[in-house]
Amino acid sequence: MSNPIIALLGNPNVGKTSVFNRITKLNQHVGNYPGITVEKREGTVKANGKTYSIIDLPGTYTLFPTSLDEDIVYQILGNKENKSHPDLVVVVSEPNNLKRSIILYQQARELGVPALFVINMIDEAKGKGLEIDYQKLEQYLNTKVYTTDARNGHGIHQLIEAFDERPGYYSSKFTIDSRFVPALEEAKKLFPLQTEYQTWQYLAQEDVSFLSADQRLALKNIRSTHGFTANDLQRWESISRNKQIDKEIDAIAVRKENLHLTKTNKIDKLLLHPVMGYIVFFAILLIIFQLVFILATPIMDWIDESFASLVDLVAGILPEGPISNLITQGVLSGIGGIVIFVPQIAILFILISLMEETGYMSRVVFLMDRWLRPYGLNGKSVIPLMSGIGCAVPAIMSARNIENTKERLITMLVTPFMTCSARLPIYVVLISLVIPNETFLGFGIQGLTLALLYVLGVVAALASAWILSKIVKTKHRSFLIFELPSYKAPDWRNVVTNVWDKTSGFLFGAGKIILSMAIVLWVLGSFGPNDKFYNPEKYILEANPTIGEDHLAEEVASYKLEHSFLGYIGMGIEPIVEPLGYDWKMGIGLVSSFAAREVFVATMATVYSLGEDVDIEDDAQKETLLTKMKSEINRNTGLPAYNLASGVSLLLFYAFAMQCMSTIAIMKRETGSWKWTLIQTGMMTGLAYIVAFLAYQFLK
């Protein structure tokens, strides 16, 4: 016999996830619903001599879906064949806005689903000036009303003990207008369901996803015959329910002086001010990015040094050979390349979770939505976009906070256009090579070029978002409908749980893809097809018998890279990159930088026999690399390989191309689809190629 299923249902910002965490005591797991990016939280709790399966449904204001998240809620509650269809629904509300929660409760009961009603954050009722008559509320809902404070666990035990309770008969307070009755009766003949409201829901939705195409067409024909649309029915129900509740809610919840709300309003005068609100927000963003870098950098350096020491230790223990190299340079280095992202991800999500928990994130959405919506984005898209300046991996993950599926997808698709920190070493080297160190109107041209590259990233992200918003289709329109919650202290249990979910999801989800790609790249760079790779000294000494021992090792590394599989791939793609002004050596750099963009500099140093450990922050080493690259001649053109045309072309290519396997891995993880991941990679690489081609052909 399967475990009884308890589903938590509620509006956003009512503390539903806090209740879920308290009930499950963190005995839970997070994934996605099959085939889509909507987050799925499930857990278990043992009580009353049995084990209950707990589902935390996505937050919603209504059972009429306007996003994929809300569609999931309706599919689970409205379709008894759904494997997650609950035995009991727990509707979680909060004192400040009972009306919306009551509507949600009524809709669930009228679908024929047993439900309990919970008022969470009950400790805030007095501070918000509310006095609730629980006896009247129970009579109105015809169910037991429970009170909880999930922050300290108050009332959670009593709620769990009530999971076996089933409320009595529910008399619907929703009366269908006479003008819609003939259409409803016609629909009931096709769908003789348990309750009349189930059929009404079918009729009032444009596209019930779990019905067949023929059934959806039949409903559409009924609506068309009787001269109204699904939106007409939804609008009428919303107006009808709100009028009905308005008549009775005043006798149930009496509001007196609201000290808590007064304090919230005072804070909002600053944080929602048409000028100061934006100044404060961008100041907070600046602090967030500074904290991510300041706090994460020493931890990342420690991880980098620790893995380097571990690689040296293992290499010293294992006998020399390909197996040892695979373990040290392939597997361990690949794992190190995954773990090194954890500090940034954890710190960023701690800060984002604090914004969510305190109620400030809702203000961010309100402020930024009007500016981003014309591009098909959401107010919450500003966090991933701005975070992308640091690193695209945690930035894409932070898009999970965007409820609307289309806007979340578009945000993830365009975030890698933002100029991340990994591009900076490439920009520094290439700008130093090809941009004159002169001034224009008192500003350094090199600095202006760097600033322009950052601006190009923003322009590309917004322009791409606008285009994608016209292309990506969704059956749900997006509206900005939400409550501005009062400010409150964060629930640290929620913060810790959220951070663990995100970091563990990256490590064990995207990490597998990153590790696989790292090993493939290692194999390509560590093996070759012929004797020139395995006996480089012979060929080097034949060409240059007088070479000194101090330079031989660097020449060997360069020669082996040139004649590795990776080197031959670089030569193989030379006809493709030649129209951009690149030679095969630059082609090797493009391929190797797929591991991480900043690898381009180390690869170029190896190709030019300088060793891979060149530090561009060291002026002497940087100058040595620049001198070598300046003297390099492109064998196809006979001109310097790094001239203004090829240099600008390469800068633009890296500005637009998604040259990062970690970004590809996290896109696959977050979208659950190779389709969108490959579309994104192709879109960005194609744009990069076209822009770089045009720039080179124009400047050469």
C-alpha positions in Angstrom: 0.0 0.0 0.0 1.4 3.4 -1.0 2.0 6.2 1.5 -0.8 8.7 1.9 0.1 11.9 0.0 -0.2 15.3 1.7 0.1 18.3 -0.6 0.9 21.8 0.7 -0.9 24.5 -1.2 -0.6 28.2 -0.8 0.1 31.7 -2.2 3.7 32.8 -2.5 5.2 34.4 0.6 3.0 32.7 3.2 5.8 30.6 4.6 4.7 27.3 3.0 8.2 26.1 2.4 9.0 26.8 6.1 6.1 24.6 7.1 7.3 21.9 4.6 10.8 22.0 6.1 9.4 21.7 9.6 7.1 18.8 8.7 9.7 16.8 6.9 12.6 17.8 9.3 14.7 18.2 6.1 14.0 14.5 5.2 13.4 15.7 1.7 14.8 15.9 -1.8 14.5 18.4 -4.6 14.3 17.7 -8.3 12.3 18.8 -11.3 8.9 17.5 -12.5 9.5 15.2 -15.5 10.6 16.9 -18.6 10.2 20.5 -17.3 12.1 23.0 -15.2 9.5 23.4 -12.4 11.1 22.6 -9.1 9.7 19.6 -7.3 10.0 19.3 -3.5 9.1 16.0 -1.8 9.7 14.7 1.7 8.4 12.2 4.2 7.3 12.2 7.8 6.4 9.4 10.1 3.4 9.9 12.4 0.2 8.2 13.5 1.8 4.8 12.8 2.4 5.4 9.1 4.7 7.3 6.7 3.2 10.3 4.8 4.6 11.6 1.5 4.7 15.4 1.6 4.6 17.5 -1.6 5.4 21.2 -1.5 3.4 22.5 -4.5 4.6 25.6 -6.3 3.1 28.8 -4.9 0.0 30.0 -6.7 -2.9 32.5 -6.3 -5.5 30.5 -8.2 -6.1 27.1 -9.8 -6.5 28.8 -13.1 -2.9 28.4 -14.5 -1.0 31.4 -15.8 2.4 29.8 -15.7 3.8 26.3 -16.0 4.3 26.2 -12.2 0.6 26.9 -11.7 -0.3 24.3 -14.4 1.6 21.7 -12.3 -0.6 22.6 -9.3 -3.8 22.2 -11.3 -2.6 18.9 -12.9 -2.0 17.4 -9.5 -5.2 18.6 -7.9 -7.6 18.4 -10.8 -6.5 15.0 -12.3 -7.2 12.1 -10.0 -5.1 9.9 -12.3 -2.0 11.9 -11.5 0.4 9.8 -9.4 0.9 12.8 -7.1 -2.9 13.4 -6.6 -3.1 14.0 -2.8 -5.2 12.3 -0.2 -5.3 15.6 1.7 -4.5 19.2 0.8 -3.1 21.5 3.5 -3.8 25.1 2.5 -1.3 27.4 4.1 -2.2 31.0 4.6 -0.9 34.0 6.6 -2.8 36.5 8.7 -2.3 39.6 6.5 -4.3 38.3 3.5 -6.7 35.5 4.4 -9.0 36.3 1.4 -6.7 34.9 -1.3 -6.0 31.8 0.7 -9.7 31.2 1.3 -10.4 31.4 -2.4 -7.6 28.8 -3.0 -9.1 26.6 -0.3 -12.6 26.9 -1.8 -11.4 25.9 -5.3 -9.6 22.9 -3.9 -12.6 21.7 -1.9 -14.9 22.2 -4.9 -12.6 20.0 -7.0 -13.5 17.3 -4.5 -10.1 17.2 -2.7 -10.2 17.0 1.2 -8.4 20.0 2.7 -7.3 21.6 6.0 -6.7 25.3 6.5 -3.6 26.5 8.3 -2.7 30.1 9.3 1.0 30.3 9.4 3.1 33.2 10.9 0.4 33.5 13.6 2.8 35.3 15.8 2.6 38.3 13.4 -1.2 38.6 13.7 -1.1 40.8 16.8 1.7 43.0 15.4 -0.3 43.4 12.2 -3.4 44.6 14.1 -5.5 41.5 13.3 -8.0 39.7 15.5 -9.2 36.4 13.9 -12.4 34.7 15.1 -11.3 31.1 14.5 -14.8 29.6 15.4 -16.4 31.7 12.7 -13.6 30.9 10.2 -14.0 27.1 10.9 -17.8 27.4 10.3 -17.3 29.3 7.1 -14.7 26.8 5.7 -16.4 23.8 7.3 -13.0 22.5 8.4 -10.6 22.6 11.3 -8.3 25.7 11.3 -4.8 25.1 12.6 -2.3 27.8 13.5 1.4 27.5 13.1 4.6 29.5 13.5 7.0 27.5 11.3 10.0 29.6 12.5 9.9 28.1 15.9 7.9 25.0 15.2 4.7 26.1 17.0 1.7 24.1 16.0 3.5 21.7 13.5 3.1 18.6 15.7 -0.7 19.2 16.0 -0.9 19.7 12.2 0.9 16.4 11.5 -1.4 14.6 13.9 -4.4 15.9 11.8 -3.2 14.3 8.6 -5.7 11.5 9.0 -8.6 13.8 9.6 -11.0 14.3 6.7 -13.3 17.4 6.8 -17.0 17.0 6.4 -19.2 17.8 3.4 -18.4 21.1 1.9 -21.2 23.3 0.6 -20.0 25.4 -2.3 -20.5 29.1 -1.9 -19.8 29.6 -5.6 -23.0 29.9 -7.6 -22.7 29.8 -11.4 -24.5 32.6 -13.3 -27.5 31.5 -15.2 -26.1 32.6 -18.6 -23.3 30.0 -18.3 -25.5 27.1 -17.1 -26.6 25.8 -20.6 -22.9 25.6 -21.6 -22.0 23.9 -18.3 -24.8 21.3 -18.7 -23.6 20.5 -22.2 -20.0 20.1 -20.9 -21.3 17.8 -18.1 -22.6 15.4 -20.6 -19.1 15.0 -22.0 -17.5 15.1 -18.6 -19.8 13.6 -15.9 -17.2 14.3 -13.1 -17.4 14.0 -9.3 -18.2 17.6 -8.8 -19.8 20.2 -11.0 -16.9 22.5 -10.3 -14.5 20.1 -12.0 -16.4 20.4 -15.2 -16.6 24.1 -14.8 -12.8 24.2 -14.5 -12.5 22.2 -17.8 -14.8 24.7 -19.5 -13.0 27.8 -18.0 -9.5 26.8 -19.1 -8.2 27.3 -22.6 -6.0 24.2 -22.5 -6.4 21.5 -19.9 -3.1 19.7 -20.4 -4.1 16.3 -19.3 -7.2 16.1 -21.6 -6.9 14.7 -25.2 -6.8 17.0 -28.2 -10.4 15.9 -29.1 -11.7 16.7 -25.6 -10.1 20.1 -25.7 -11.6 20.8 -29.1 -15.0 19.8 -27.8 -14.8 22.2 -24.9 -13.6 25.0 -27.3 -16.6 24.3 -29.5 -19.0 24.6 -26.6 -17.5 28.0 -25.5 -17.7 29.2 -29.1 -21.3 28.0 -29.6 -22.4 29.9 -26.5 -20.4 33.0 -27.3 -17.8 33.4 -24.5 -14.2 32.6 -23.9 -12.3 30.8 -21.1 -11.1 34.2 -19.8 -14.7 35.4 -19.6 -15.5 32.5 -17.2 -12.3 33.0 -15.1 -12.9 36.7 -14.8 -16.5 36.2 -13.7 -15.5 33.5 -11.1 -12.8 35.8 -9.7 -15.2 38.7 -9.3 -18.0 36.5 -7.9 -15.7 34.8 -5.3 -14.2 38.1 -4.2 -17.6 39.8 -3.7 -18.8 36.9 -1.7 -15.9 36.8 0.6 -15.8 40.6 1.0 -19.3 40.3 2.6 -18.2 37.9 5.3 -14.4 38.3 5.9 -14.9 41.5 8.0 -16.8 39.4 10.6 -14.0 36.8 10.7 -10.8 39.0 10.7 -11.0 42.4 12.3 -8.1 44.8 11.6 -7.1 47.3 14.2 -4.0 49.6 14.3 -1.4 47.8 12.2 1.9 48.7 13.8 3.8 46.1 11.8 2.4 47.3 8.5 3.2 50.9 9.5 6.8 50.0 10.0 6.9 48.1 6.6 5.4 51.2 4.9 8.0 53.4 6.4 10.8 51.2 5.1 9.1 51.0 1.7 9.1 54.8 1.4 12.8 54.5 0.9 13.1 51.1 -0.8 10.3 51.7 -3.3 11.1 55.4 -3.9 11.2 56.1 -7.7 14.8 57.4 -7.4 16.3 56.2 -4.0 14.8 52.8 -4.5 17.0 52.1 -7.5 20.0 53.7 -5.8 19.6 51.4 -2.8 19.0 48.3 -5.0 22.1 48.9 -7.1 24.1 49.6 -4.0 22.9 46.3 -2.5 23.8 44.5 -5.8 27.3 46.0 -5.7 27.7 44.8 -2.1 26.5 41.3 -3.1 29.0 41.0 -6.0 31.8 42.4 -3.8 30.9 39.9 -1.1 30.8 37.0 -3.6 34.3 37.9 -4.8 35.8 39.0 -1.5 34.5 36.0 0.5 34.8 33.4 -2.3 38.2 34.2 -3.6 40.3 33.0 -0.6 38.2 29.8 -0.4 38.6 29.2 -4.2 42.3 29.8 -3.9 42.5 27.3 -1.0 40.5 24.8 -3.1 42.8 25.4 -6.1 46.0 24.9 -4.0 44.5 21.9 -2.2 43.7 20.1 -5.4 47.1 21.0 -6.9 48.7 19.5 -3.8 46.5 16.4 -4.0 47.4 16.0 -7.7 51.1 16.2 -6.8 50.7 13.8 -4.0 48.8 11.2 -6.1 51.2 11.7 -8.9 54.1 10.9 -6.5 52.4 7.8 -5.3 51.3 6.3 -8.6 53.8 5.0 -11.2 54.3 7.3 -14.2 52.1 6.5 -17.1 48.8 7.2 -18.8 46.7 5.8 -15.9 48.4 8.1 -13.4 48.0 11.1 -15.8 44.3 10.3 -16.3 43.7 10.2 -12.6 45.7 13.3 -11.7 45.3 15.6 -14.8 42.0 14.3 -16.0 39.8 13.1 -13.1 41.2 15.1 -10.1 41.7 18.3 -12.0 38.2 17.9 -13.4 36.8 17.4 -9.9 38.8 20.5 -8.8 37.3 22.5 -11.7 33.8 21.6 -10.3 34.4 22.1 -6.6 36.0 25.5 -7.2 32.6 26.9 -8.2 30.9 25.9 -4.9 32.0 29.0 -2.8 30.6 31.4 -5.4 27.3 29.4 -5.7 26.9 29.1 -1.9 27.6 32.7 -1.1 25.5 34.1 -3.9 22.5 31.9 -2.8 23.0 32.8 0.8 22.6 36.4 -0.1 19.7 35.8 -2.5 17.9 33.7 0.1 18.3 36.5 2.6 16.7 38.9 0.1 13.8 36.4 -0.4 13.3 35.6 3.3 13.3 39.2 4.5 10.7 40.2 1.8 13.1 42.5 -0.1 13.1 40.4 -3.2 9.5 41.2 -3.9 10.5 44.9 -3.9 13.3 44.1 -6.4 10.8 42.5 -8.7 8.4 45.4 -8.4 11.2 48.0 -9.2 12.8 46.2 -12.1 9.8 44.6 -13.8 8.8 47.7 -15.7 12.3 48.0 -17.2 12.8 44.4 -18.1 9.4 43.3 -19.2 9.6 45.0 -22.7 12.5 42.5 -23.4 10.4 39.5 -22.4 12.1 39.3 -19.0 10.9 39.4 -15.4 11.8 41.7 -12.5 13.7 38.8 -10.9 15.8 38.5 -14.1 18.0 41.3 -12.9 19.7 39.0 -10.3 20.9 36.4 -12.9 21.9 39.1 -15.4 23.9 41.1 -12.9 25.4 37.9 -11.3 26.5 36.9 -14.8 29.2 39.6 -14.5 30.8 37.3 -11.9 30.2 33.9 -13.3 27.4 32.5 -15.5 27.1 29.2 -13.6 25.6 30.5 -10.3 23.9 33.2 -12.3 21.9 30.7 -14.4 21.1 28.7 -11.2 19.7 31.9 -9.6 17.1 32.1 -12.4 15.2 29.4 -10.5 13.6 32.2 -8.5 11.7 33.2 -11.6 8.2 31.6 -11.4 7.1 32.1 -15.0 8.7 29.4 -17.2 9.1 31.4 -20.4 10.8 34.3 -18.6 13.0 31.9 -16.6 14.1 30.1 -19.8 14.8 33.3 -21.7 16.8 34.6 -18.7 18.9 31.5 -18.6 19.5 31.6 -22.4 20.7 35.2 -22.4 22.6 35.4 -19.1 25.9 34.0 -20.6 26.1 37.1 -22.8 27.0 39.1 -19.7 30.8 39.6 -19.5 31.9 37.2 -16.8 35.2 37.4 -14.9 36.7 34.5 -16.8 36.8 36.6 -20.0 38.9 39.3 -18.3 42.3 37.6 -18.7 41.6 37.2 -22.5 40.5 40.8 -22.8 43.5 42.2 -20.9 46.0 40.3 -23.2 44.2 41.0 -26.5 43.5 44.7 -25.7 47.2 45.1 -24.7 48.2 43.5 -28.0 46.0 45.3 -30.6 44.5 48.5 -29.0 46.8 51.5 -28.9 47.8 52.8 -25.4 46.5 56.3 -26.2 43.9 58.6 -24.9 40.6 60.0 -26.4 38.9 63.0 -24.7 41.1 62.3 -21.7 40.1 58.6 -21.4 42.4 55.7 -22.2 41.4 53.9 -25.4 42.2 50.5 -23.9 40.0 51.2 -20.9 37.2 52.4 -23.1 37.5 49.2 -25.2 37.1 47.1 -22.1 34.1 49.1 -21.0 32.6 48.8 -24.5 32.9 45.0 -24.3 30.9 45.0 -21.0 28.3 47.2 -22.6 28.1 44.9 -25.6 27.3 42.0 -23.3 24.4 43.9 -21.8 23.1 45.0 -25.2 23.4 41.4 -26.6 21.6 40.0 -23.6 18.7 42.4 -23.8 18.4 42.2 -27.6 18.5 38.4 -27.6 15.9 38.4 -24.9 13.6 40.6 -27.0 14.0 38.3 -30.0 13.5 35.1 -28.0 10.4 36.5 -26.4 8.9 36.7 -29.9 10.0 33.1 -30.8 9.6 31.1 -27.6 5.9 30.1 -27.4 3.9 29.5 -24.2 0.3 28.9 -23.6 0.4 31.1 -20.5 0.6 34.9 -20.4 2.7 36.5 -17.8 1.3 39.0 -15.3 3.0 40.7 -12.3 0.6 39.7 -9.6 2.0 39.3 -6.0 1.7 40.5 -2.5 4.4 42.7 -1.0 5.0 40.9 2.2 5.9 42.7 5.4 9.6 42.7 6.3 10.6 39.9 8.7 13.7 38.2 10.1 15.0 35.4 7.8 14.2 31.8 8.6 17.8 30.4 8.7 16.5 26.8 8.3 15.1 27.9 4.9 18.3 29.7 3.9 20.5 26.6 4.8 18.2 24.3 2.9 18.0 26.5 -0.2 21.8 26.8 -0.3 22.4 23.1 0.2 19.8 22.3 -2.6 21.6 24.6 -5.1 25.2 23.6 -4.3 24.4 19.8 -4.1 22.4 20.1 -7.3 25.3 21.7 -9.1 27.9 19.2 -7.7 25.9 16.0 -8.5 24.0 17.2 -11.5 26.1 19.6 -13.6 29.3 18.2 -12.1 28.9 14.9 -13.9 28.8 16.7 -17.3 31.7 19.0 -16.4 33.8 16.0 -15.3 33.0 14.1 -18.5 34.0 17.0 -20.7 37.1 17.7 -18.7 38.3 14.1 -19.2 37.5 14.3 -22.9 39.5 17.5 -23.3 42.4 16.0 -21.3 42.5 12.9 -23.6 42.5 15.1 -26.7 45.4 17.1 -25.3 47.4 14.2 -23.8 47.5 11.8 -26.8 48.4 12.1 -30.4 48.0 10.0 -33.6 51.7 9.6 -34.6 55.3 9.5 -33.5 55.7 13.3 -33.5 53.6 13.4 -30.3 55.4 10.5 -28.5 59.0 11.4 -29.5 59.0 15.2 -29.7 62.7 15.6 -28.6 63.9 13.7 -31.7 62.1 16.1 -34.1 63.0 19.2 -32.1 66.7 18.4 -31.9 66.7 17.5 -35.6 65.3 21.0 -36.4 67.4 22.8 -33.8 70.4 20.8 -32.5 71.8 23.7 -30.5 68.7 24.3 -28.3 69.6 24.5 -24.6 68.2 22.3 -21.9 66.5 25.2 -20.2 64.3 25.8 -23.3 63.9 22.1 -24.4 61.1 21.3 -21.9 59.0 24.3 -23.1 59.6 23.4 -26.7 58.6 19.8 -26.0 55.3 20.9 -24.4 54.6 23.2 -27.3 55.4 20.5 -29.9 53.3 17.8 -28.1 50.3 20.2 -27.9 50.7 21.0 -31.6 50.8 17.2 -32.6 48.1 16.1 -30.1 44.6 15.3 -31.1 43.7 18.7 -29.8 46.4 20.3 -32.0 45.2 18.5 -35.1 41.6 19.6 -34.3 43.0 23.1 -34.2 44.6 22.6 -37.6 41.4 20.9 -38.8 39.2 23.9 -38.0 41.7 26.4 -39.5 39.7 26.7 -42.7 36.6 27.5 -40.6 38.3 30.2 -38.5 40.6 31.6 -41.2 37.8 34.0 -42.4 37.9 35.4 -38.9 41.6 36.1 -39.2 42.8 33.2 -37.0 45.5 30.6 -37.7 45.6 27.0 -36.4 47.4 28.1 -33.1 44.5 30.4 -32.3 42.2 27.6 -33.3 43.8 25.4 -30.6 43.2 28.2 -28.1 39.5 28.3 -29.1 39.1 24.6 -28.6 41.0 24.3 -25.3 39.2 27.3 -23.9 36.0 25.3 -24.0 37.2 23.9 -20.6 37.1 27.5 -19.3 37.6 30.8 -21.1 40.6 31.8 -19.2 42.5 28.7 -20.4 43.0 30.5 -23.7 45.9 32.5 -22.2 47.6 29.4 -20.7 47.2 27.5 -24.0 48.7 30.4 -26.0 51.6 30.4 -23.6 52.2 26.7 -24.2 51.8 27.0 -27.9 54.5 29.7 -28.0 56.8 27.7 -25.8 56.5 29.8 -22.7 55.0 27.1 -20.4 51.4 27.1 -19.2 52.0 28.9 -15.9 52.2 32.4 -17.3 50.8 34.9 -14.8 49.4 38.0 -16.7 49.3 39.9 -13.4 53.1 39.7 -13.3 54.3 42.5 -15.6 57.4 40.7 -16.7 55.6 37.5 -17.6 52.8 39.4 -19.3 55.3 41.4 -21.4 57.1 38.2 -22.4 53.8 36.7 -23.6 52.8 39.9 -25.4 56.2 40.1 -27.1 56.0 36.5 -28.4 52.4 37.0 -29.6 53.3 40.3 -31.4 56.1 38.6 -33.3 53.9 35.7 -34.4 53.2 35.6 -38.2 50.0 34.2 -39.6 51.2 31.6 -42.2 48.0 32.2 -44.3 48.3 36.0 -44.6 52.0 36.6 -44.0 50.9 39.4 -41.6 51.2 39.5 -37.8 48.8 37.0 -36.3 47.6 39.6 -33.8 46.8 42.8 -35.7 43.9 45.2 -35.1 41.5 43.3 -37.4 42.2 39.8 -36.0 42.5 41.1 -32.4 39.1 42.9 -32.5 37.6 39.9 -34.2 38.9 37.6 -31.4 37.7 40.0 -28.7 34.2 40.0 -30.2 34.2 36.3 -30.6 34.9 35.8 -26.9 32.4 38.5 -26.1 29.5 36.6 -27.7 30.5 32.9 -27.8 29.5 30.5 -25.0 33.0 29.0 -24.7 32.6 27.3 -21.4 31.6 23.7 -20.7 30.5 24.5 -17.1 27.9 26.9 -18.5 26.7 24.2 -20.9 26.5 21.7 -18.1 24.5 24.0 -15.8 22.1 24.8 -18.7 21.5 21.1 -19.2 21.0 20.7 -15.5 18.6 23.6 -15.1 16.5 23.2 -18.3 16.5 19.4 -18.1 16.9 19.5 -21.9 19.7 19.2 -24.4 17.4 20.9 -26.9 17.6 24.3 -25.3 21.2 23.9 -24.3 22.3 23.2 -27.9 20.0 26.0 -29.2 21.8 28.4 -26.8 25.2 27.1 -27.7 24.5 27.4 -31.4 22.8 30.8 -31.1 25.7 32.3 -29.2 28.5 30.7 -31.3 26.7 31.6 -34.5 26.3 35.2 -33.4 30.0 35.3 -32.3 31.1 33.9 -35.7 29.1 36.4 -37.7 30.1 39.4 -35.7 33.8 38.4 -35.6 33.7 37.7 -39.4 32.2 41.1 -40.2 34.6 42.9 -37.9 37.7 41.2 -39.4 36.5 41.7 -43.0 35.8 45.4 -42.4 39.0 46.1 -40.5 41.5 44.1 -42.5 
